[in-house]
């Protein structure tokens, strides 16, 4: 059987030039023994910041790394956006190599989870070491709204020992910010109707701030409200189920209102000392808005329309119909997170 398998594999390479991308056995989760072993080489504590796109994940990453012992960078998308970390080993050719009986390094096991863990550990820890010798806790922030609950499951299969921090923002403000990000970037996904809205905003912003005209199409608003609900539901459910006390969730609006108080709760997850001087560092960091500066450079004609990072923008921009649609789709979630009573 082993010989026949090798013959078929060689024939497939000769005929097609490459192996199938699918067809491998399910990648096993990393074991407790493997975690303990790999931590001898990559000992830093790990965390991952999730949240729907435009929910304050970048601000949280900027603040969390103000602590002298913590480093964070962003957009690795190990588990949150294709091709994903598992693409390193997710084909039959890699499976055959990493499980081969003649491979005396694998002790009869599939090395796939160790390959993924070692790759991600090296990327994060090497960056943390460049940031400062005192950094011993490192994480990545990548919005998970493209992969929802699956991103939590994928993370747990490689990092069951890590912390998952989930930041939530009022879905109405989240979708406004997301919509304007698409406008500013002139996204290739903008429809002809979307482009008419952009042109109308450039011509006269007033009707879009008085409830007369909507920045949304009904189709876009409904679909993305559904996506916001799905993301919050699945991330929380899977986070609590898989990570237990290593899962932490909180609201973006609370971070804006009480930044030092909220950051102390986040840093407390790692059991590290928190100097009160960090309050001043947080205030200084929050006084800048790199995203606002970037958007203005990218598309100045509409970038100033929306106050960046503020809570409650939706009250000036949502039309009565927008409110009706969003409440129909996501009213229960607004209540759950105490955005509405």
C-alpha positions as CSV (number, residue, x, y, z in Angstrom):
1,X,0.0,0.0,0.0
2,X,2.8,2.4,0.8
3,X,4.6,1.7,-2.5
4,X,1.3,2.2,-4.4
5,X,0.7,5.4,-2.6
6,X,4.2,6.7,-3.6
7,X,3.7,5.6,-7.2
8,X,0.4,7.5,-7.5
9,X,1.9,10.6,-5.8
10,X,4.9,10.6,-8.3
11,X,2.6,10.1,-11.3
12,X,0.4,13.0,-10.1
13,X,3.4,15.3,-10.0
14,X,4.6,14.2,-13.4
15,X,1.2,14.7,-15.0
16,X,0.0,17.9,-13.3
17,X,3.2,19.5,-12.2
18,X,2.0,19.8,-8.6
19,X,0.0,17.9,-6.0
20,X,-3.7,18.5,-5.2
21,X,-4.4,21.3,-2.8
22,X,-7.1,19.2,-1.2
23,X,-7.4,15.7,0.0
24,X,-5.2,15.6,3.1
25,X,-6.4,14.3,6.4
26,X,-7.7,16.8,8.9
27,X,-4.8,18.7,10.6
28,X,-4.6,17.6,14.2
29,X,-4.7,20.2,17.0
30,X,-1.5,20.8,18.9
31,X,-1.2,18.6,22.0
32,X,-0.4,19.7,25.5
33,X,3.0,17.9,25.3
34,X,3.8,19.7,22.0
35,X,2.9,23.1,23.6
36,X,5.2,22.4,26.5
37,X,8.0,21.4,24.3
38,X,7.8,24.3,21.8
39,X,7.6,26.8,24.7
40,X,11.2,25.8,25.6
41,X,12.2,27.5,22.3
42,X,9.5,30.2,22.1
43,X,8.7,31.1,25.7
44,X,6.8,34.4,25.3
45,X,3.2,34.6,26.5
46,X,0.9,35.0,23.4
47,X,-2.4,36.8,22.9
48,X,-4.6,37.6,19.9
49,X,-6.9,40.6,19.5
50,X,-10.1,39.9,17.5
51,X,-13.1,42.0,16.7
52,X,-15.3,43.1,13.8
53,X,-13.5,45.3,11.3
54,X,-13.6,49.0,12.3
55,X,-14.3,48.1,16.0
56,X,-11.2,49.6,17.5
57,X,-8.8,46.7,17.2
58,X,-6.0,49.0,16.0
59,X,-6.4,51.5,18.9
60,X,-6.4,48.6,21.3
61,X,-3.2,47.2,19.8
62,X,-1.5,50.7,20.0
63,X,-2.5,51.0,23.6
64,X,-1.7,47.5,24.8
65,X,1.9,47.7,23.6
66,X,2.5,50.9,25.7
67,X,3.2,48.6,28.6
68,X,7.0,48.0,28.7
69,X,6.6,44.2,28.9
70,X,4.0,43.8,26.1
71,X,4.5,44.0,22.3
72,X,1.7,43.9,19.7
73,X,1.7,44.2,15.9
74,X,-1.1,43.7,13.5
75,X,-2.6,42.1,10.4
76,X,-0.7,38.8,10.4
77,X,-4.1,37.2,9.8
78,X,-2.9,33.8,11.0
79,X,-6.5,32.6,11.6
80,X,-8.7,35.4,10.3
81,X,-8.1,35.8,6.6
82,X,-7.1,33.6,3.7
83,X,-4.8,32.0,2.9
84,X,-4.5,31.4,6.7
85,X,-1.6,29.9,8.7
86,X,-2.7,26.4,7.9
87,X,-2.1,26.9,4.2
88,X,1.6,26.1,5.1
89,X,0.6,22.4,5.6
90,X,-2.9,22.1,4.1
91,X,-2.3,19.9,1.2
92,X,-1.6,16.2,0.6
93,X,2.0,16.7,-0.4
94,X,2.8,18.4,2.9
95,X,0.9,15.8,4.8
96,X,2.8,13.0,3.1
97,X,6.1,14.7,4.0
98,X,5.3,15.5,7.6
99,X,3.8,12.1,8.4
100,X,6.2,9.9,6.3
101,X,7.2,6.7,8.1
102,X,10.8,7.1,7.0
103,X,10.9,10.6,8.5
104,X,12.6,9.8,11.8
105,X,12.0,13.3,13.1
106,X,8.2,13.0,13.5
107,X,8.1,10.0,16.0
108,X,5.2,8.6,14.0
109,X,3.1,11.8,14.4
110,X,1.9,14.5,12.1
111,X,4.3,17.5,12.5
112,X,1.8,19.9,10.9
113,X,0.6,21.7,14.1
114,X,4.3,22.2,15.2
115,X,5.2,23.7,11.8
116,X,2.3,26.2,12.1
117,X,3.1,27.0,15.8
118,X,6.8,27.4,15.1
119,X,6.3,29.7,12.2
120,X,3.9,32.0,14.0
121,X,5.9,32.0,17.2
122,X,9.1,33.0,15.3
123,X,7.3,35.8,13.5
124,X,5.9,37.3,16.7
125,X,8.8,36.7,19.1
126,X,11.5,38.0,16.7
127,X,9.5,41.2,16.2
128,X,9.0,41.5,20.0
129,X,12.8,41.2,20.5
130,X,13.4,44.0,18.1
131,X,10.9,46.1,20.0
132,X,12.9,45.8,23.2
133,X,14.7,43.3,25.5
134,X,12.1,43.7,28.2
135,X,9.2,42.5,26.0
136,X,8.1,39.0,27.0
137,X,4.4,39.1,26.1
138,X,3.5,39.3,22.4
139,X,0.4,39.3,20.3
140,X,-1.2,40.0,17.0
141,X,-4.4,42.0,16.3
142,X,-6.3,40.9,13.2
143,X,-10.1,41.7,12.8
144,X,-11.9,38.4,12.4
145,X,-15.1,39.4,10.7
146,X,-14.1,37.5,7.5
147,X,-13.8,34.2,9.5
148,X,-16.0,34.7,12.6
149,X,-16.1,31.6,14.8
150,X,-13.9,29.6,12.6
151,X,-11.0,32.0,13.4
152,X,-11.4,31.1,17.1
153,X,-11.4,27.4,16.4
154,X,-8.3,27.7,14.2
155,X,-6.5,29.7,16.8
156,X,-7.3,27.2,19.6
157,X,-6.0,24.3,17.5
158,X,-2.5,26.0,17.4
159,X,-2.6,28.3,20.5
160,X,-4.8,26.7,23.2
161,X,-2.6,28.3,25.8
162,X,-2.9,31.9,24.4
163,X,-5.3,34.7,25.4
164,X,-8.1,35.9,23.1
165,X,-9.2,39.5,23.6
166,X,-12.3,40.5,21.7
167,X,-13.3,44.2,21.4
168,X,-16.9,45.1,20.5
169,X,-18.2,48.3,19.0
170,X,-21.8,49.5,18.4
171,X,-22.7,47.9,15.1
172,X,-24.2,51.1,13.8
173,X,-20.9,53.1,14.2
174,X,-19.0,50.0,13.0
175,X,-20.9,49.9,9.7
176,X,-20.6,53.6,9.2
177,X,-16.8,53.5,9.6
178,X,-16.6,50.4,7.4
179,X,-18.7,52.1,4.7
180,X,-16.5,55.2,4.7
181,X,-13.4,53.2,4.6
182,X,-14.7,51.6,1.4
183,X,-15.6,55.1,0.1
184,X,-12.1,56.5,0.9
185,X,-10.3,53.6,-0.6
186,X,-12.6,53.6,-3.6
187,X,-13.0,49.9,-3.1
188,X,-13.3,47.7,-6.2
189,X,-16.4,46.3,-4.6
190,X,-18.4,49.5,-4.8
191,X,-21.4,49.2,-7.0
192,X,-22.7,51.8,-9.5
193,X,-25.3,52.8,-6.8
194,X,-22.5,53.1,-4.2
195,X,-20.5,55.4,-6.5
196,X,-23.6,57.6,-7.0
197,X,-23.8,58.0,-3.2
198,X,-20.0,58.9,-3.0
199,X,-20.6,61.5,-5.8
200,X,-23.6,63.0,-3.9
201,X,-21.5,63.2,-0.7
202,X,-18.8,65.1,-2.5
203,X,-21.3,67.5,-4.0
204,X,-23.2,68.2,-0.8
205,X,-22.8,66.5,2.6
206,X,-25.7,68.2,4.4
207,X,-28.5,65.8,3.4
208,X,-26.4,62.9,4.7
209,X,-26.1,64.4,8.1
210,X,-29.8,65.4,8.6
211,X,-31.5,62.1,8.0
212,X,-32.6,62.9,4.5
213,X,-30.3,60.7,2.5
214,X,-28.6,57.4,3.5
215,X,-25.0,56.5,3.0
216,X,-26.1,52.9,2.6
217,X,-28.0,50.9,0.1
218,X,-30.6,48.7,1.9
219,X,-29.0,45.5,0.6
220,X,-25.5,46.5,1.9
221,X,-26.9,47.6,5.3
222,X,-28.9,44.5,5.8
223,X,-26.1,42.1,4.8
224,X,-23.5,43.9,6.9
225,X,-25.7,44.1,10.0
226,X,-26.2,40.4,9.7
227,X,-22.5,40.0,9.5
228,X,-22.0,42.1,12.6
229,X,-24.4,39.9,14.6
230,X,-22.8,36.7,13.3
231,X,-19.3,37.9,14.2
232,X,-20.2,38.9,17.7
233,X,-22.3,35.8,18.4
234,X,-19.8,33.3,17.1
235,X,-16.7,34.9,18.5
236,X,-18.1,35.1,22.0
237,X,-19.6,31.7,21.9
238,X,-16.5,29.9,20.7
239,X,-14.2,32.1,22.7
240,X,-15.9,31.3,26.0
241,X,-16.3,27.6,25.1
242,X,-12.7,27.0,24.0
243,X,-10.6,29.5,26.1
244,X,-12.6,30.0,29.3
245,X,-10.8,32.4,31.6
246,X,-8.3,33.1,28.8
247,X,-11.1,34.8,26.8
248,X,-11.8,38.5,27.5
249,X,-14.3,40.8,25.9
250,X,-15.2,44.4,26.4
251,X,-16.6,47.5,24.6
252,X,-14.8,50.0,22.5
253,X,-17.0,52.8,23.9
254,X,-15.8,51.9,27.4
255,X,-12.2,52.1,26.2
256,X,-12.9,55.6,24.9
257,X,-14.6,56.7,28.1
258,X,-12.2,55.1,30.6
259,X,-9.0,54.2,28.7
260,X,-6.7,53.7,31.6
261,X,-9.2,51.8,33.7
262,X,-10.0,49.5,30.8
263,X,-6.4,48.9,29.8
264,X,-5.6,48.0,33.4
265,X,-8.1,45.2,33.1
266,X,-6.6,44.0,29.9
267,X,-3.0,44.1,31.2
268,X,-4.1,42.3,34.3
269,X,-4.8,39.2,32.2
270,X,-1.0,38.7,32.0
271,X,-0.4,39.2,35.7
272,X,2.1,42.0,35.2
273,X,2.6,45.2,37.2
274,X,0.9,48.3,36.0
275,X,2.5,51.7,36.6
276,X,0.2,54.6,37.0
277,X,2.5,56.6,34.7
278,X,1.0,54.6,31.8
279,X,-2.1,56.8,32.2
280,X,-0.2,59.7,30.7
281,X,1.2,57.5,27.9
282,X,-2.3,56.4,27.0
283,X,-3.6,60.0,26.9
284,X,-0.8,60.9,24.6
285,X,-1.4,58.0,22.3
286,X,-5.1,58.6,22.1
287,X,-4.5,62.3,21.1
288,X,-3.3,61.1,17.7
289,X,-5.3,59.4,15.0
290,X,-3.1,57.8,12.4
291,X,-6.2,56.4,10.6
292,X,-7.7,59.8,10.2
293,X,-4.4,61.2,8.8
294,X,-4.1,58.3,6.4
295,X,-7.7,58.7,5.1
296,X,-7.3,62.4,4.5
297,X,-4.2,61.7,2.4
298,X,-6.0,59.0,0.5
299,X,-9.2,60.8,-0.3
300,X,-9.4,64.3,1.2
301,X,-12.7,65.2,-0.6
302,X,-14.8,62.9,1.7
303,X,-12.4,61.9,4.5
304,X,-13.5,64.8,6.8
305,X,-17.1,63.9,6.5
306,X,-17.0,61.4,9.4
307,X,-15.5,62.2,12.8
308,X,-13.0,59.3,13.2
309,X,-13.2,57.0,16.2
310,X,-16.1,58.8,17.9
311,X,-18.9,57.0,19.6
312,X,-22.5,57.8,18.5
313,X,-21.8,58.9,14.9
314,X,-24.8,56.9,13.8
315,X,-27.2,59.3,15.5
316,X,-26.2,62.0,12.9
317,X,-26.0,59.8,9.9
318,X,-28.6,57.0,10.1
319,X,-31.9,57.8,8.5
320,X,-35.1,56.6,10.0
321,X,-35.2,53.8,7.5
322,X,-31.6,52.8,8.4
323,X,-32.6,52.6,12.0
324,X,-35.6,50.5,11.2
325,X,-33.5,48.0,9.1
326,X,-30.7,47.8,11.7
327,X,-33.1,47.2,14.6
328,X,-34.9,44.5,12.6
329,X,-31.7,42.6,12.0
330,X,-29.6,43.4,15.0
331,X,-31.8,44.9,17.7
332,X,-31.3,42.0,20.1
333,X,-27.6,42.3,19.8
334,X,-27.7,46.0,20.6
335,X,-29.7,45.2,23.7
336,X,-27.3,42.4,24.7
337,X,-24.3,44.7,24.6
338,X,-26.3,47.5,26.3
339,X,-26.3,49.9,23.3
340,X,-30.1,50.0,23.6
341,X,-32.4,49.2,26.4
